Amino acid sequence: MNVSEKKWNIILSFFFVFLTALFTQTIYRQNRLAFFGISAFDLVILVLATFRLIRLVVFDDIFLWLRDLTKDPGETDIFDGFRSTMRHLLHCPWCVGVWASLFVVFFYCLTPLSHFFLLVLAVAGTASFVQLLANLIGWNAELGKIGALRANESKKTNAHP
């Protein structure tokens, strides 16, 4: 990590703290501190919505254009450090998760109109999770078949000298 990247990491960290303070102040002024009485169901919705938003930004093709903006242009320019920092940020699910959770919680507290959007993200997140689980089960079954075929071939080879 070069000096320019460190500088941008510090700037973005302060920007995150600034946004958090601004969002908190906005919610406080509107007397919408809903998170103090948040239900378990709403918390699950927020977690699933954040999960789906992270996958959307970091992994899905629909945001590939955004990740491509951070590719190294091959020549040094004034935005090199910023571009490198954003590349690391947008390819890190842990990093995007912090930012995504800030926005999800803010919009949840800001207006009930956001609840529909968050519910859609939560349903999509649950579907993504189910799909990942189905893929895992499928791959384990395929690996089991391959292992059984290899064991069977090994028995045949050892049985006939």
C-alpha positions in Angstrom: 0.0 0.0 0.0 1.5 3.3 -1.1 1.3 6.7 0.6 -1.5 7.8 -1.8 -3.6 4.8 -0.9 -3.1 5.3 2.8 -4.2 9.0 2.4 -7.4 7.9 0.6 -8.1 5.2 3.3 -7.8 7.9 5.9 -10.0 10.3 3.9 -12.7 7.7 3.3 -12.6 6.7 7.0 -13.3 10.2 8.0 -16.0 10.5 5.4 -17.6 7.3 6.8 -17.6 8.9 10.3 -19.0 12.1 8.9 -21.8 10.3 7.1 -22.6 8.3 10.3 -22.8 11.5 12.3 -24.9 13.2 9.6 -27.3 10.2 9.3 -27.6 10.0 13.1 -28.3 13.7 13.4 -30.9 13.5 10.6 -32.6 10.5 12.2 -32.5 12.2 15.6 -34.0 15.5 14.3 -36.9 13.6 12.7 -37.4 11.7 15.9 -37.2 8.4 14.1 -34.9 6.4 16.4 -36.7 3.2 15.4 -33.7 1.0 16.1 -34.3 1.3 19.9 -37.5 -0.7 19.5 -36.5 -2.9 16.6 -38.1 -6.3 16.4 -36.2 -9.5 15.7 -38.1 -9.8 12.4 -36.9 -6.3 11.3 -33.4 -7.1 12.4 -33.4 -10.3 10.2 -34.8 -8.2 7.3 -32.0 -5.6 7.8 -29.3 -8.4 7.9 -30.6 -10.1 4.8 -31.0 -6.8 2.9 -27.4 -5.9 3.8 -26.2 -9.4 2.8 -27.9 -9.0 -0.6 -26.6 -5.5 -1.1 -23.0 -6.7 -0.4 -23.3 -9.5 -3.0 -24.8 -7.1 -5.5 -21.9 -4.7 -5.3 -19.0 -7.1 -4.8 -19.9 -10.1 -6.9 -22.9 -9.6 -9.3 -22.5 -8.6 -12.9 -24.9 -5.7 -12.6 -22.3 -3.7 -10.7 -19.3 -4.9 -12.8 -19.3 -1.5 -14.6 -18.6 0.1 -11.2 -15.8 -2.3 -10.3 -14.4 -1.8 -13.8 -14.1 1.9 -13.2 -11.5 1.1 -10.6 -9.2 -0.9 -12.9 -5.7 0.3 -13.4 -5.6 2.4 -16.5 -2.0 1.4 -17.1 -0.6 4.9 -16.7 -0.1 7.0 -13.7 -2.6 9.7 -13.2 -3.9 11.9 -10.4 -6.6 9.4 -9.4 -4.2 6.4 -9.0 -4.4 6.3 -5.2 -8.2 6.9 -5.1 -8.8 4.3 -7.9 -6.6 1.7 -6.0 -8.4 2.4 -2.7 -11.8 2.1 -4.4 -10.7 -1.1 -6.1 -9.8 -2.7 -2.8 -13.0 -1.4 -1.2 -15.4 -2.6 -4.0 -13.8 -6.1 -4.1 -13.9 -6.6 -0.3 -17.3 -7.9 1.1 -16.3 -7.0 4.6 -15.5 -3.4 3.6 -18.7 -3.0 1.5 -20.6 -4.6 4.3 -19.8 -1.7 6.7 -20.9 0.9 4.1 -24.0 -1.1 3.1 -25.2 -1.6 6.7 -24.8 2.2 7.3 -27.1 2.9 4.3 -29.6 0.1 5.1 -30.0 1.1 8.7 -30.2 4.8 7.8 -33.0 4.3 5.2 -34.8 1.9 7.5 -34.9 4.6 10.2 -35.5 7.5 7.9 -38.8 6.5 6.3 -41.2 3.6 6.3 -41.2 3.8 2.4 -37.8 2.2 2.5 -39.2 -0.9 4.1 -40.5 -2.3 0.9 -37.2 -1.9 -0.8 -35.4 -3.5 2.1 -37.9 -6.4 2.1 -37.2 -6.9 -1.6 -33.5 -7.0 -0.9 -34.1 -9.4 2.1 -36.1 -11.8 -0.1 -33.5 -11.7 -2.8 -30.8 -12.3 -0.1 -32.6 -15.3 1.2 -33.0 -16.6 -2.3 -29.3 -16.1 -2.9 -28.5 -17.9 0.3 -30.7 -20.9 -0.7 -29.1 -20.9 -4.2 -25.6 -21.0 -2.6 -26.7 -23.8 -0.3 -28.1 -25.8 -3.2 -24.9 -25.3 -5.2 -22.9 -26.5 -2.2 -25.0 -29.6 -1.8 -24.8 -30.3 -5.6 -21.0 -29.9 -5.6 -20.6 -32.2 -2.6 -22.8 -34.8 -4.3 -20.6 -34.5 -7.5 -17.4 -34.8 -5.5 -18.9 -37.8 -3.7 -19.6 -39.4 -7.1 -16.1 -38.7 -8.4 -14.6 -40.2 -5.2 -16.8 -43.3 -5.5 -15.8 -43.7 -9.2 -12.1 -43.4 -8.3 -12.4 -45.9 -5.5 -14.2 -48.3 -7.8 -11.5 -47.9 -10.4 -8.8 -48.4 -7.8 -10.4 -51.7 -6.7 -10.6 -52.9 -10.3 -6.9 -52.0 -10.9 -5.8 -53.7 -7.6 -8.0 -56.8 -8.3 -6.4 -57.6 -11.7 -2.6 -57.7 -11.5 
